[in-house]
Amino acid sequence: MNNNSDTALGKINKKKCYLNEGKYGHYLTHDGKNYKVPEWLPIEKMDIITAERLIEYKKKSLNNGLTQNQPKL
C-alpha cells in the first residue's frame, strides 16, 4: 500500500505507518486501517511518535464509543 503520495513515517509495533493525502484530507494508514488526521494538526509536525499517539487516541475513542452503545443482553 505505497503510492507516490504516501510518506512512510516508520514502524509502530513492527508494522509500517504511512501519512497519506486523500480526497478529504490527510490520513494515516497502519495495520490495514486508516485514521483521519485532524485539520488543526500541522502535517509538517507529523512524525512517528505523533502518529502513534493519534492512532492510540482514535482506537480508545472508538472502543469507548462501541462499549457505551452496546445493547445489554
Backbone hydrogen bonds, N-H to C=O, Kabsch-Sander energy under -0.5 kcal/mol:
donor,donor_aa,acceptor,acceptor_aa,energy
3,N,1,M,-0.5
6,D,3,N,-0.9
7,T,19,L,-2.5
8,A,6,D,-0.5
9,L,17,C,-2.9
10,G,17,C,-1.1
12,I,15,K,-2.9
15,K,12,I,-1.5
17,C,10,G,-2.5
18,Y,29,T,-2.4
19,L,7,T,-2.8
20,N,18,Y,-0.5
20,N,27,Y,-3.3
22,G,25,G,-2.7
25,G,22,G,-1.4
27,Y,20,N,-2.2
28,L,35,Y,-3.3
29,T,18,Y,-2.4
30,H,33,K,-2.5
31,D,16,K,-0.7
33,K,30,H,-1.8
35,Y,28,L,-2.5
37,V,26,H,-2.3
41,L,38,P,-1.3
45,K,42,P,-1.5
46,M,43,I,-1.5
51,A,47,D,-2.6
52,E,48,I,-2.3
53,R,49,I,-2.1
54,L,50,T,-2.5
55,I,51,A,-2.6
56,E,52,E,-2.4
57,Y,53,R,-2.4
58,K,54,L,-2.5
59,K,55,I,-2.5
60,K,56,E,-2.4
61,S,57,Y,-2.5
62,L,58,K,-2.4
63,N,59,K,-2.6
64,N,60,K,-2.6
65,G,61,S,-2.1
66,L,62,L,-2.2
67,T,63,N,-2.3
68,Q,64,N,-1.8
69,N,65,G,-1.2
